[in-house]
Amino acid sequence: MAAIDIRYPHNTTQADARDRAKRIIDRFIERRREHIKTVDWSADGNRVEADGRGFNGVFLVTDAKVVITMKLSFLLKPMKNRIETGLLKKLQEEFGPRAA
C-alpha cells in the first residue's frame, strides 16, 4: 500500500482554514462521487475521514496546518505522485504558497 502524508502550513484562522478545506473536499466529492463509499465529518468539522475505491484518508485542520494522510491500494499506487501533486495544487489554490 502506498501512503501520502501532506502537512501544509497556513496563515489563517482555524475556522477559515476549515472552510477552505471544506471547499476542496466538497469539490472532490462532487467530481468523484462514484469512487467514494463514505465521508464522515467530525462534530467540529475539523476532521474528515473518507473511504473509497482504492483509498482511505483523513483530512485534518489544525490552528497552524492542514494535514492529509491517505493510504492507496495496490491499484492506485502508480498514481500516487499524480494524486499528491493534485492535492498540493488544490491546497495552494485555497491557501496560497506554503506558509513559513
C-alpha positions in Angstrom: 0.0 0.0 0.0 1.3 3.5 -0.9 0.9 6.3 1.6 0.5 10.1 1.1 1.3 12.4 4.0 1.0 16.1 3.5 1.4 18.8 6.1 0.5 22.2 4.6 1.0 25.2 6.9 -1.4 28.1 6.7 -1.5 31.7 7.9 -5.2 31.9 8.7 -7.6 31.1 11.5 -8.7 27.5 12.1 -12.3 28.4 11.2 -11.2 30.0 7.9 -8.9 27.1 7.1 -11.7 24.7 7.9 -14.0 26.5 5.4 -11.2 26.4 2.7 -10.5 22.7 3.3 -14.3 22.0 3.1 -14.4 23.6 -0.4 -11.6 21.3 -1.5 -13.3 18.2 -0.1 -16.8 19.2 -1.4 -15.4 19.7 -5.0 -13.7 16.3 -4.7 -16.9 14.6 -3.6 -18.8 16.4 -6.4 -16.4 15.3 -9.1 -15.6 11.7 -7.9 -18.8 10.7 -6.2 -18.8 7.3 -7.9 -15.4 6.4 -6.3 -16.4 7.4 -2.7 -18.0 5.0 -0.3 -18.2 7.1 2.9 -17.3 10.6 4.1 -17.5 11.2 7.9 -17.1 14.7 9.3 -16.2 15.2 13.0 -18.7 17.3 15.1 -16.5 20.4 14.9 -15.8 20.0 11.2 -12.0 20.0 11.6 -11.6 16.3 10.7 -12.9 14.3 7.7 -12.4 10.6 7.1 -13.1 9.3 3.7 -13.2 5.8 2.3 -13.5 4.8 -1.3 -12.4 2.6 -4.2 -8.8 2.0 -3.6 -8.2 4.7 -0.9 -8.9 5.8 2.6 -7.8 9.0 4.1 -8.0 11.7 6.8 -8.2 15.4 6.2 -7.4 17.4 9.4 -7.4 21.1 10.0 -5.4 22.5 13.0 -4.7 26.0 14.0 -1.4 26.0 12.0 -1.7 23.5 9.2 -3.8 21.2 7.1 -2.8 17.5 7.3 -3.8 15.0 4.7 -3.0 11.3 5.2 -4.1 8.7 2.7 -3.5 5.1 2.0 -3.7 4.0 -1.6 -4.4 0.5 -2.7 -2.0 -1.5 -4.9 -4.0 -0.5 -7.9 -3.7 3.2 -7.2 0.0 3.0 -6.2 1.1 4.0 -9.7 -1.0 7.2 -9.4 0.5 8.3 -6.1 2.6 11.2 -7.4 -0.3 12.4 -9.6 -2.7 12.3 -6.6 -0.2 14.0 -4.3 0.5 16.7 -6.9 -3.2 17.3 -7.4 -3.8 17.7 -3.6 -0.9 20.1 -3.3 -2.2 22.2 -6.2 -5.7 22.4 -4.6 -4.1 23.4 -1.2 -2.1 26.1 -2.9 -5.1 27.4 -4.7 -7.1 27.7 -1.4 -4.3 28.7 0.9 -1.6 30.3 -1.3 2.0 29.3 -1.3 3.2 27.3 1.7 3.5 29.4 4.8 6.8 29.6 6.6 
